[in-house]
Amino acid sequence: MDYREFIETKSQLSGNFGFKPLFVPDYLFDFQKHLVEWALMKGRSAIFADCGLGKTPISLVFAQNIVEKTNKNVLILTPLAVTHQFEKEGVKFNVECKKSRNGKANGKITVTNYQQLEKFDSNDFVGCVCDESSAIKNFTGQTKKNVTRFMNKMPYRLCGTATPSPNDYVELGTTSEALGDLACMDMCSQFFRDTSNDKNPQWSTPKYELKGHAISDFWRWVSSWARACRKPSDLGYNDKEFILPDLVEHEHVIDCTKPLPGELFPKVAKTLNDQRNERKATINERIEKVNNLCEKHSLSVIWAHYNYETDMLEKEIKDSVQVSGSDSDDQKEEKFIAFGKGEIKRLITKPRIGAWGLNWQHCNHMTFFPSHSYEQYYQGVRRCWRFGQKRKVNVDIITTNGEAAVSSNIKRKSHDAEIMFEKLVEYMNNELLINKKEFIKNKLELPHWL
């Protein structure tokens, strides 16, 4: 080998484990073709593309290429109810994929949801696609362990999500580990330092911060196995067909007029426990506000977080249907599909149940009882406010005086996530440009003593 090849073998950059595409249909946009070709050449990669940029057709074409190359099976993992969307999109894009929940391959491309993964045998598949792969972001989570173990020996893997680590670098590590690159803890020790100050670190959650001298190396490493884009121009393409309509967010603050438990007079909630008590004390007023706001719209998605909230909302709001955690997977899917068809006018659910992967561009109104989770809020909003939406989207946030800290926290996380994604795209593009340059014009022979 020459000296440059020797140096490259010492880097932490992923190599190419795939092949040149055999099937690149004309219905893909230019930037989608670019991502498909790159993902197939890599073999094992991640695509962090915003909602509505076509991760579904990209995944389908990726899987079809593997089938044509190997004549073996590919499994696509999705959130609940998104399996139906993949089947529907498969018909639209002329790529046959069929749903299975019994653990058996159903044709060359099989679609199932993450909850069913344990029924399947990884030996039956040569490739796997993880749609909404933020499902594996939790380093200690069971889903992450199951998916990583399932894909461990597969030559072809693709992870796709719109929110790669909005506020937590560790998610990039869990994705890397699932793709067969650096394990999450190896990534942390290589590029990060632990900034947690707990005297008993074994009982605390580590807080990682990028080492100053490792910033460029870290993003260069990420760009070796991932691509990120919020719009086509992030990859050098035209945004003409991908301009979002306006997002209009309204915050409605409800005054708490009842004393909290153990108090004689009403006061503004300060602690987390106070905030929960205030939510309960204002439940009737908040539901009344939701009802009034929904009457102005033909369709609405109503997001809440607690069982008592969703149960009371379903009881008080006309033409509403709740998707609850106690519903079976089939029941949840039926309700989500019915709402997608316009058969349900008011859909009530929790973000952790229905905020991932579903396409609801037919609806342009939702209400939110906020929480501290920015990702849940982002994903919930993006069910309707996504490329393909033709109308402005109205988001009504119903909160209380004591939850001012919650609203402030979400705004801060939103700002931080925007900066992080900008940096992610910037560093990736910079490193890609650097990688294309020929720094060593002449080949140097490897010294004999090496």
Buried (B, 14 or more C-beta within 10 A) or exposed (E): EEBBEEEEEEEBBBBEBBBEBEBBBEEBBEBBBBBBBBBBBBBBBBBBBBBBBBBBBBBBBBBBBBBEBBEBBBBBBBBBBBBBBBBBBBEEBEBEBBBBBEEEBBBBBBBBBBBBBEEBEBEEBBBBBBBBBBBBBBBEEEBBBBBBEBBEEBBBBBBBBBBBBBBBBBBBBBBBBBBBBBBBEBBBEBBBBBEEEEEEEEEEEBBBEBEEEBEEBBBBBBBBBBBBBBBBBBBEBEBEEBEBEEBEEEEBBBEBEBEBEEEEEBBBBEEEEBBBBBBEBBBEBBBBBBBEBBEEBEBBBBBBBBEEBBBBBBEBBEEBBBBBEEBEBEEBBBBBBEBBEEEBBBBBBBBBBBBBBBBBBBBBBBBBBBBBBBBBBBBBBBBBBBBBBEBEBBBBBBBBBBBBBBBEBBEEBBEEBEEBBEEBBEBBBBBBEEEEEEEEEEEEEBEEEE
